[in-house]
Amino acid sequence: EIYTSLFVGQRQMCIRDSSKRLEYTTNNEAEYLALLEAVRMAKQHGAEKLVVQTDSQLLFHQVRGEWRVREPRLRALLEAVRREAGSMSLEMRWVPREQNARADRLSRKRKEEE
């Protein structure tokens, strides 16, 4: 399952949450699918820039073009993210997993609601 939240402004107000159940996917594919969902959500709200915080080093470095994308399914997902983003600015920020408390809280909250 992937959880995606869209926050806006300096105060990081959450304007939309999304949850999707996935089958037969790797953790890395789930990271890309969450990014793709975030890009779609941002576009629906008219965003010109999206700042993505992730604790996935693979996603962070591959999206920034610093690491090669060897896996064909991940390459296809990265192309889909770029296509969907179009001219929207996409800024990636890496957050160490132990400092990514907001994502952990959201994930646990969504699981409890099910």
C-alpha positions as CSV (number, residue, x, y, z in Angstrom):
1,E,0.0,0.0,0.0
2,I,1.2,3.5,-0.8
3,Y,0.3,6.6,1.2
4,T,0.7,10.1,-0.4
5,S,0.0,13.4,1.2
6,L,0.1,16.8,-0.4
7,F,1.1,19.7,1.8
8,V,1.2,23.4,0.8
9,G,2.7,26.6,2.1
10,Q,5.2,27.5,4.7
11,R,3.1,25.8,7.4
12,Q,2.9,22.6,5.5
13,M,-0.9,22.4,5.6
14,C,-2.1,19.0,4.4
15,I,-4.7,19.5,1.6
16,R,-5.0,16.0,0.3
17,D,-4.2,12.4,1.3
18,S,-4.2,9.4,-0.9
19,S,-4.0,5.7,-0.2
20,K,-3.8,2.9,-2.7
21,R,-3.5,-0.8,-2.2
22,L,-0.9,-2.4,-4.4
23,E,-0.3,-6.0,-5.3
24,Y,2.9,-7.6,-6.5
25,T,5.1,-4.6,-6.3
26,T,8.5,-4.0,-4.8
27,N,9.3,-1.3,-2.2
28,N,11.1,0.7,-4.9
29,E,8.2,0.4,-7.3
30,A,5.9,1.6,-4.5
31,E,8.2,4.6,-3.9
32,Y,7.9,5.6,-7.6
33,L,4.1,5.0,-7.6
34,A,3.8,7.3,-4.6
35,L,5.9,10.0,-6.4
36,L,3.7,9.6,-9.5
37,E,0.6,10.0,-7.4
38,A,2.1,13.1,-5.7
39,V,2.8,14.7,-9.1
40,R,-0.8,14.0,-10.2
41,M,-2.2,15.5,-7.0
42,A,0.0,18.6,-7.3
43,K,-1.0,19.1,-10.9
44,Q,-4.7,18.8,-10.0
45,H,-4.1,21.7,-7.5
46,G,-2.3,23.8,-10.2
47,A,1.1,23.5,-8.6
48,E,4.1,24.8,-10.6
49,K,6.6,23.4,-8.2
50,L,6.6,20.2,-6.1
51,V,9.1,19.6,-3.3
52,V,9.3,15.9,-2.5
53,Q,10.7,14.6,0.8
54,T,11.7,11.0,0.7
55,D,13.7,8.6,2.8
56,S,14.4,6.4,-0.2
57,Q,18.0,7.1,-1.3
58,L,17.3,5.1,-4.5
59,L,14.3,7.3,-5.5
60,F,16.1,10.5,-4.5
61,H,19.3,9.8,-6.5
62,Q,17.6,8.2,-9.6
63,V,15.1,11.1,-10.0
64,R,17.9,13.6,-9.7
65,G,19.8,11.7,-12.4
66,E,22.7,10.9,-10.1
67,W,22.2,7.1,-10.2
68,R,21.4,5.0,-13.3
69,V,18.0,3.3,-13.4
70,R,18.8,-0.3,-14.3
71,E,15.5,-2.0,-13.6
72,P,13.2,-1.7,-16.6
73,R,10.0,-1.3,-14.5
74,L,11.6,1.5,-12.5
75,R,12.8,3.2,-15.7
76,A,9.2,3.1,-17.1
77,L,7.9,4.6,-13.8
78,L,10.6,7.4,-13.9
79,E,9.6,8.2,-17.4
80,A,5.9,8.3,-16.4
81,V,6.8,10.7,-13.5
82,R,8.7,13.0,-15.9
83,R,6.0,12.9,-18.5
84,E,3.3,13.7,-15.9
85,A,5.3,16.5,-14.3
86,G,5.8,18.1,-17.7
87,S,7.0,21.7,-17.0
88,M,6.3,21.5,-13.3
89,S,9.5,21.9,-11.2
90,L,10.3,18.8,-9.2
91,E,12.7,19.3,-6.3
92,M,13.8,16.1,-4.4
93,R,14.9,16.3,-0.8
94,W,16.3,13.3,1.0
95,V,15.3,12.8,4.7
96,P,17.0,10.1,6.8
97,R,14.5,7.5,7.7
98,E,14.8,8.1,11.4
99,Q,13.9,11.8,10.8
100,N,10.9,11.0,8.6
101,A,8.5,10.9,11.5
102,R,5.7,12.6,9.6
103,A,5.6,9.9,6.9
104,D,5.6,7.2,9.6
105,R,2.8,8.9,11.5
106,L,0.7,9.2,8.4
107,S,1.3,5.6,7.4
108,R,0.4,4.3,10.9
109,K,-2.7,6.5,11.1
110,R,-4.0,5.3,7.7
111,K,-3.4,1.6,8.7
112,E,-5.4,2.1,11.9
113,E,-8.3,3.7,10.0
114,E,-8.7,0.6,7.9
